[in-house]
Amino acid sequence: MLLWGGQSFGEEWLSCKGKFKAAEVRYTSIAQVNIKDLKRWLNKAQTIQWDYKNIVKRNGRLEPLDAAAKRF
């Protein structure tokens, strides 16, 4: 499973993937999935978001989205 902002979650079970903020965890069976961890990561994915839209404008530098920009 790949989480785009996963490197900023501060979770030891997620390994860095690529040069941006993505992180992953690999499962080989459904029995390995820890529902508690999964819920926590999905919650963090909603609250910790990065501005990928303007990454080219910033020459590859990622900035966190502010609270006002995250509202739907």
C-alpha positions as semicolon CSV with decimal commas, in nm:
position;residue;x (nm);y (nm);z (nm)
1;M;0,000;0,000;0,000
2;L;0,139;0,340;-0,097
3;L;0,054;0,656;0,096
4;W;0,152;0,979;-0,083
5;G;0,223;1,175;0,235
6;G;0,338;0,873;0,433
7;Q;0,693;0,991;0,508
8;S;0,554;1,274;0,719
9;F;0,338;1,041;0,931
10;G;0,622;0,949;1,170
11;E;0,540;0,577;1,148
12;E;0,813;0,314;1,174
13;W;0,620;0,056;0,967
14;L;0,612;0,279;0,660
15;S;0,922;0,276;0,437
16;C;1,025;0,569;0,219
17;K;0,939;0,534;-0,147
18;G;1,075;0,776;-0,406
19;K;1,215;1,124;-0,357
20;F;0,898;1,301;-0,245
21;K;0,680;1,225;0,059
22;A;0,546;0,881;-0,040
23;A;0,585;0,581;0,189
24;E;0,474;0,222;0,160
25;V;0,402;-0,092;0,351
26;R;0,391;-0,431;0,180
27;Y;0,159;-0,716;0,266
28;T;0,167;-1,068;0,129
29;S;-0,162;-1,175;0,285
30;I;-0,476;-1,010;0,419
31;A;-0,394;-1,149;0,764
32;Q;-0,095;-0,911;0,787
33;V;-0,312;-0,599;0,762
34;N;-0,351;-0,432;1,101
35;I;-0,683;-0,245;1,090
36;K;-0,583;-0,014;1,376
37;D;-0,268;0,096;1,189
38;L;-0,461;0,133;0,863
39;K;-0,723;0,360;1,024
40;R;-0,451;0,573;1,184
41;W;-0,265;0,611;0,852
42;L;-0,583;0,704;0,666
43;N;-0,664;0,964;0,931
44;K;-0,314;1,112;0,896
45;A;-0,351;1,108;0,516
46;Q;-0,654;1,337;0,553
47;T;-0,485;1,582;0,788
48;I;-0,124;1,586;0,662
49;Q;-0,134;1,700;0,300
50;W;0,126;1,842;0,064
51;D;0,093;2,091;-0,222
52;Y;0,174;1,872;-0,523
53;K;-0,018;2,112;-0,749
54;N;0,257;2,376;-0,731
55;I;0,561;2,146;-0,717
56;V;0,684;2,252;-1,063
57;K;0,650;2,619;-0,975
58;R;0,866;2,557;-0,666
59;N;1,133;2,361;-0,859
60;G;1,048;2,026;-0,698
61;R;1,017;2,155;-0,341
62;L;0,707;2,038;-0,155
63;E;0,527;2,265;0,090
64;P;0,253;2,155;0,332
65;L;-0,097;2,276;0,255
66;D;-0,228;2,518;0,514
67;A;-0,549;2,450;0,705
68;A;-0,757;2,687;0,490
69;A;-0,650;2,513;0,168
70;K;-0,753;2,170;0,304
71;R;-1,118;2,257;0,354
72;F;-1,356;2,091;0,109
